[in-house]
Amino acid sequence: MSIRLMLTVLVLGVFGSPSFAAERQIPRTASGRPDLSGSYDISSLTALERAPKFGDRLFLTAEEAAAIAKNEAAAIAFASRNSDPERDAPPDGGDGSPGAAGGVGGYNAFWIDRGTGATAVDGKFRTSILFDPPNGRLPPLSEEGKRRRQGAFAYAFDNNSEAWWLDHEAGPYDDPESLPPIVRCIYLSVASVPALPILYNNLKTIVQTEDHVVILVEWMHWARIIRLDSEHAPPAVRSRGGDSIGHWEGDTLVVDTTNFLDEGTVSGDLHAVERFTRVDADSVIYQFTIEDPSYAAPYSGEFTWPQTQDKLYEYACHEGNYAMGNILRGARIQEEEARKKKAAAGGQ
């Protein structure tokens, strides 16, 4: 065998192997790191928590996955049919239906983009994003978690057009700062850390350099800046999205996030470890483990981030910020109506 033929056989043997073929499909930076840059659509019909009927079963059958996709397509088609132009206006507070007329502020199907099917990891459809605990459900709330939720949702109520908060020392509509960050279009933790599929605006855009990775989150237009091979900021330096540092373990980017702002249901002692593994040219496997004092134990999840050519646009949440003024004006009107009603009843 000639030297040239021998080299050809060796090259074909190495470069033609399945493992090398898979390796060759992973885009890499000039330094050889996996290139995570690009946009990802993480929408998925797979729920964070597993339905109890599945027990400890991690995977869906192909038939179950197909049924989920089929049912969603049918539901969207039904909700997207033309409205009756002769219909009456819905009653005050909504008519209770699942559509836009169901409640004040309800969205119709046009705005919903929660995915077309269940998420698959290594070709197997999951029954839930969570895989630990083994039942795929969040651990029980701790006493701290119960206290946080009681405080955060103290003003949860049905919209009955009554200024019920007048007898409270502080109300939910006293000023812009009295409303939660999500209403003020500032931040949504579930879209950021850990990054989970939500009702719409599920795009994430990753920009990567040798010493930083930035994840632009479509919902609330939040930018996570991850410093590579760095140390955490001092404990006094906090933000809603925490302080993220990362390092490479082989072809996996490991991101450690602490220093969260203690606010609402989010504990300042929350600790998130995320793992981004580029598996091919079209997708990343995203894993996370959360240590949260609000829960009795840590929990972990995993799902695929498929790459997309769709573009992330500005999250223009409040339509020019007119909505905030209308919310506060509406509250003042309700308060005035409540005072007049009380006065007409003799102050009782």
Residue, then its C-alpha position, 0 to 999 in steps of 0.5 A: m500500500s502506498i503512503r498516499l493510499m494509507l493516508t487516505v484510508l486513515v483520513l477516511g477512517v477518522f473523518g468519516s466516523p459518526s463521532f467526528a461527523a457530529e463534532r464537525q457539525i458543532p459551530r466553533t469560535a476561532s479559539g475552538r469553543p462551541d459557538l452559542s451565538g444566534s437566536y433561539d425559540i424556546s417555546s414549548l408545550t411541555a409543562l414545567e411540572r409533570a402531570p400527576k398521571f405520568g408519575d415518575r415517567l420521564f418520556l412521552t410516547a410518540e402517540e402522546a406527543a403527536a396528540i399534544a401537537k394536534n390538540e394545540a393546533a385545533a385549539i388555536a384554529f378554533a380560537s382564531r376563527n372570525s368573530d361575529p360582527e353582530r355580537d354584544a359587548p362582554p359583561d363587566g369583568g368578562d364573560g368567563s370564557p377562555g378567549a379575549a372576552g373571558g376577563v379584563g385584559g384577556y388576549n385573543a389567540f393572535w397574541i399567543d405563541r407558546g409552541t407547537g409541540a412538546t420538547a424533545v431531548d435526544g429525540k425523546f419527548r419529555t413529560s415535563i421540563l423538570f426531571d428532579p425531583p423524580n416526579g417532575r414536580l416542584p418540591p413543597l414550599s418552605e415556610e419562607g416560601k409560604r410567607r413570600r407568596q402570602g405577601a406577594f399576592a396579598y392584593a390578588f383579587d377578582n376585578n369587580s370594579e370596586a375600590w376595595w383597597l380604600d380601607h388599606e393603609a397602602g393600596p396596589y394602585d397608589d403610584p407606579e412603584s406600588l405595582p409589581p415589576i411585571v405590570r410595569c414591564i420591567y422584569l419577568s424572572v421566569a423568562s430569565v433565570p431559569a429561562l422557561p417557555i412562557l405564553y409568548n415572546n420566547l426568543k433568546t438571542i445569544v452574543q458570545t465573545e472570548d470573555h463574555v456571553v450576553i443573553l438577550v431575553e425578548w420578554m421585558h427586553w432584559a440583557r443577561i451579561i455573563r462574565l467568563d472566568s470571573e468572580h461574583a460581585p460583592p454581596a451588596v451588588r444585586s439586581r433582579g436578574g442576579d450576577s452571572i459568571g461562567h466557565w467552560e467545562g469541555d463543550t458546556l458553558v456552566v453559568d453560576t448566578t447569585n446576588f439576586l434582588d430580594e423582591g416579591t417571590v424571589s429570594g436574595d439567596l436564590h442560587a442558579v446553575e445553568r448548563f448550555t451544551r451545543v449538541d449540533a448546528d441547530s440546537v442547544i441543550y439547556q439544563f438548570t438546577i435551582e437552590d431556592p429557600s422558598y422550596a424545601a429542596p433544590y430542583s432541576g430541569e432540562f429542555t432543548w433550545p432550537q435555533t431560529q432565523d426569526k429575529l428578536y424585536e423590542y418588547a414594547c410592553h405598554e404601548g408607549n407607556y400609556a397603559m400605566g397612566n390609564i391604570l392609575r387614572g382608572a383607580r382614582i375614578q374607582e376610588e371617587e365612585a366608592r366614596k360617593k357610594k359610601a356617602a350615599a349610604g350614610g357613611q356605613 
